[in-house]
Amino acid sequence: MKKSLVGVSLLTITCLYGLLSAVIILIALLTGQDIGLSIYISIAMIIIQFLIAPWLTDLTMRWFYKAKFGEQIPDYLKEFIDSICEKYNMKYPKIGIIHDGSPNAFTYGRFKNDARIVLTDGIFNLLTEDEVKAVVAHELGHVVHYDMLIMTAVQIVPLVFYAIYEASTDMDVDDSDNAKAKVLISAIAYILYIISQYLILWLSRTREYKADAFSVDETKKPSSLAEALVKIGFGLSTTPKSTKHSVSKNNALGIFDVKESKSMTVCSLENGKVSKDKIKNAMKWELWNPWAKWYELNSTHPLISKRLEAISLLAPNYNEEPYIKFDLVKPESYVDDFIMELMILCLPTIAFIITIVLACYLKGSSKLIVLIGGIATLTLSFIKFKLRHKSGYTKTTVSNLLGEVKVSDVTSIPCELKGTIIGRGNPGCIFSEDFVIKDETGIIFLDYNQPLYIINKVFALFKLPQNFDKEITIKGWYRRSPVPYVEIYEMTIDGKTKKIWTYSLQIALYIILLILLIIFISIV
């Protein structure tokens, strides 16, 4: 496993730095100009960032996430970490605890001997001992594989490509040949900047698979990691309260994408394990909806479904049955829905661009073009807006929402949920106005978004902490991007209903823009 990881990493680094060298040689041949200063500055910036990042992250964790380093952790976990550190000749990592009920785990640092691993209370509250060890082993896998160092090395390349793009754009030229070379270099540098970003995302996803394999190899229990992923990433089980584990008061490499830490959990146990029917139900969206593949392409982490399948393939090596066999039959193709949503997403921008172009080139008819184009753009934008904010809220549960396939960040499902606030959307962050609730079937991320930024932060700092552990009823719109979440329309706590005014304001803005467009046309 380690040899294949080394091979993949070396191949990726060789390709990236080979492309970078080729571009630098091309610049020298075409222009004879030296852009070395921009390159050196870019490399110096990333190296400095690499060197001071752990220290800055420590401060961030302490100040803004209230993370506690040096707190006592359960003996079973300490012994497990000790055994891996001894086996791989590394120092015991600094362990940080964030006292928040939302589950999250991640690692950061520079090298093996200065690693930090941060866990939230939610990890201990929702997972069994074996599952906690599997999650921590995944994070230790990143440390043992030098993922922090490798990912820093490859991230230099796109930064330098972008520096070359900017330098060539600002390059002074004195003849047509150099002007053409400037355009060519700018285009090549920017295209390679995009390509290198996707190569790095692919490498990151590959290293996540390898960290999973490391965890399985160290725990010898593939089902433990799979069960943990289902609970944290999919959110398909909570541990009964009687078996909770408490922690005594005496761009991070996480168990899943930090940007996708809007986790949810469904309480549905069969013989102490998550219901396989519930897991398959949640996997449908990732395996059937085309949006899932697009989101994965732009993510540092593979889809949970694919990770579960990869772990299942390892199970026979450890005398276990495959954790999951997805055998559901897709009832229909969802490509047509994807194409329709993609068109709805893009058409307002296309209509606006066409309007501007036609108005510039057909000046004699520009007034009529602006009127028709403006109305078309607003209409298409409103259609997209209403698709994301459908009417007709229906009482439902988290588990029911997870089984929906025809949902995305473009198409919503209006819903009403009742549950208890258990933590922040960004676990522990004092500035996170978003939060997580738990109903009788699980937990889900809620997007709190008032029109003014300052209102959101006041709520995060002063109002939200007062409501932890309180019951709440919310109305809103369920979406996936790719992680499930609900945008709040209104919420009721302690018998008081609070409305989120963003939706109403957006409706008012559409009306105002339409009126202004008609007035503009009439007076021009």
DACOR-V919742 format. One record per residue. RES is the residue in one letter. D_LAST is the distance of its C-alpha to the last C-alpha in Angstrom with 2 decimals. Layout:
BEGIN
res={RES:RES}
d_last={D_LAST:D_LAST}
END
This chain:
BEGIN
res={M:K:K:S:L:V:G:V:S:L:L:T:I:T:C:L:Y:G:L:L:S:A:V:I:I:L:I:A:L:L:T:G:Q:D:I:G:L:S:I:Y:I:S:I:A:M:I:I:I:Q:F:L:I:A:P:W:L:T:D:L:T:M:R:W:F:Y:K:A:K:F:G:E:Q:I:P:D:Y:L:K:E:F:I:D:S:I:C:E:K:Y:N:M:K:Y:P:K:I:G:I:I:H:D:G:S:P:N:A:F:T:Y:G:R:F:K:N:D:A:R:I:V:L:T:D:G:I:F:N:L:L:T:E:D:E:V:K:A:V:V:A:H:E:L:G:H:V:V:H:Y:D:M:L:I:M:T:A:V:Q:I:V:P:L:V:F:Y:A:I:Y:E:A:S:T:D:M:D:V:D:D:S:D:N:A:K:A:K:V:L:I:S:A:I:A:Y:I:L:Y:I:I:S:Q:Y:L:I:L:W:L:S:R:T:R:E:Y:K:A:D:A:F:S:V:D:E:T:K:K:P:S:S:L:A:E:A:L:V:K:I:G:F:G:L:S:T:T:P:K:S:T:K:H:S:V:S:K:N:N:A:L:G:I:F:D:V:K:E:S:K:S:M:T:V:C:S:L:E:N:G:K:V:S:K:D:K:I:K:N:A:M:K:W:E:L:W:N:P:W:A:K:W:Y:E:L:N:S:T:H:P:L:I:S:K:R:L:E:A:I:S:L:L:A:P:N:Y:N:E:E:P:Y:I:K:F:D:L:V:K:P:E:S:Y:V:D:D:F:I:M:E:L:M:I:L:C:L:P:T:I:A:F:I:I:T:I:V:L:A:C:Y:L:K:G:S:S:K:L:I:V:L:I:G:G:I:A:T:L:T:L:S:F:I:K:F:K:L:R:H:K:S:G:Y:T:K:T:T:V:S:N:L:L:G:E:V:K:V:S:D:V:T:S:I:P:C:E:L:K:G:T:I:I:G:R:G:N:P:G:C:I:F:S:E:D:F:V:I:K:D:E:T:G:I:I:F:L:D:Y:N:Q:P:L:Y:I:I:N:K:V:F:A:L:F:K:L:P:Q:N:F:D:K:E:I:T:I:K:G:W:Y:R:R:S:P:V:P:Y:V:E:I:Y:E:M:T:I:D:G:K:T:K:K:I:W:T:Y:S:L:Q:I:A:L:Y:I:I:L:L:I:L:L:I:I:F:I:S:I:V}
d_last={69.49:69.25:69.92:67.10:64.74:65.84:65.34:61.81:60.89:62.46:60.83:57.35:57.92:59.32:56.35:53.79:55.63:56.43:52.76:52.08:54.91:53.72:50.24:51.81:54.11:51.22:49.36:52.51:53.13:49.62:48.72:51.91:49.96:51.30:49.00:52.04:50.89:47.88:50.22:52.89:50.49:49.20:52.78:53.90:51.14:52.14:55.84:55.36:53.35:56.17:58.80:57.27:55.40:58.39:58.88:55.21:55.20:58.36:56.66:53.61:55.94:57.91:55.16:52.36:54.28:57.48:59.52:63.24:65.25:69.00:69.19:71.96:71.12:73.34:76.56:75.97:72.72:74.22:77.16:74.92:72.80:76.05:77.41:74.38:74.32:78.02:77.63:74.85:76.20:73.23:72.89:72.13:68.33:66.86:66.01:63.15:62.73:59.51:60.35:57.65:58.20:55.60:57.43:56.72:58.79:57.99:59.64:58.72:60.60:61.55:64.92:67.53:69.20:66.25:64.51:63.06:62.75:60.75:61.33:59.97:62.11:60.42:62.23:65.57:64.71:63.49:65.79:69.54:71.60:71.62:67.86:67.32:69.56:67.66:64.33:65.89:67.56:64.18:62.97:66.23:65.68:62.58:64.77:67.69:65.45:63.86:60.42:58.96:60.15:59.24:55.68:55.18:56.53:54.17:51.09:51.56:50.57:46.92:46.42:47.80:45.77:42.59:43.94:44.55:41.01:39.59:42.16:41.55:37.77:38.41:41.19:41.12:41.81:42.84:43.05:41.54:44.45:43.96:40.20:41.02:43.66:41.22:38.79:41.81:43.31:40.10:39.62:43.30:43.49:40.51:41.80:45.26:43.86:42.53:45.78:47.96:46.21:47.07:50.60:51.08:49.89:52.37:55.12:54.38:54.69:57.92:59.35:58.56:60.71:63.43:63.29:63.75:66.72:68.16:67.99:69.72:72.37:73.17:73.26:74.77:72.80:69.74:69.18:68.75:65.78:64.31:64.74:63.15:60.11:59.75:59.92:57.63:55.18:55.19:56.49:59.07:61.82:62.86:66.41:68.16:68.34:72.11:71.74:69.04:69.70:68.88:68.48:70.84:69.41:72.48:49.32:54.03:56.25:56.39:57.88:54.36:50.89:50.05:46.39:47.80:50.15:48.65:51.98:53.32:56.83:58.36:61.81:63.62:67.09:69.82:73.16:71.43:68.91:65.36:65.20:64.69:62.84:60.32:59.98:59.40:56.87:54.87:55.31:53.65:50.10:50.93:52.89:50.81:47.14:45.52:43.37:46.62:47.28:43.83:44.31:47.81:46.66:44.55:47.30:50.28:52.46:53.50:52.87:55.55:56.67:57.43:59.31:61.36:62.23:63.26:65.43:66.97:68.08:69.98:71.78:74.80:75.66:76.35:78.15:75.25:73.57:69.97:67.80:65.40:65.26:61.92:63.03:60.30:59.00:55.26:54.45:51.35:49.06:46.17:44.39:42.14:40.99:40.44:38.32:36.20:35.71:34.95:32.23:30.73:30.91:29.19:26.70:23.84:24.00:24.37:21.36:19.20:20.68:20.28:16.56:16.13:18.58:17.17:13.57:15.36:17.72:15.85:12.88:12.84:12.32:10.43:7.69:10.89:12.84:10.92:11.14:14.76:15.73:14.51:16.41:19.30:19.58:19.65:22.08:24.34:24.36:25.35:28.07:29.44:29.36:31.26:33.75:34.61:34.81:36.57:37.83:41.47:43.57:47.13:50.15:51.55:53.41:52.83:55.26:53.45:50.07:51.63:52.68:49.17:48.18:44.79:43.01:41.09:38.45:35.93:37.92:39.46:42.26:41.83:45.13:47.17:49.84:52.56:54.49:55.56:53.72:55.91:53.95:50.76:48.53:49.24:52.94:54.00:50.76:50.25:46.48:46.15:44.45:44.94:48.35:50.85:52.48:55.62:56.27:59.50:58.67:57.14:54.50:50.83:48.05:45.40:41.94:41.11:37.49:35.89:32.27:33.54:35.89:38.03:38.78:40.07:42.34:43.69:44.59:46.24:48.28:49.37:48.74:49.53:53.08:54.02:53.30:55.40:57.93:56.23:55.33:51.68:49.80:46.39:43.74:41.38:40.54:43.13:42.03:43.69:42.50:45.39:47.18:46.90:45.02:43.48:40.20:40.98:39.04:41.64:45.21:48.15:50.87:53.72:52.28:48.96:45.74:43.05:39.59:37.45:33.90:32.11:31.77:30.33:27.90:26.61:26.15:24.21:21.95:21.12:20.19:18.09:16.19:15.59:14.35:12.00:10.65:10.19:8.64:6.07:5.40:5.84:3.81:0.00}
END
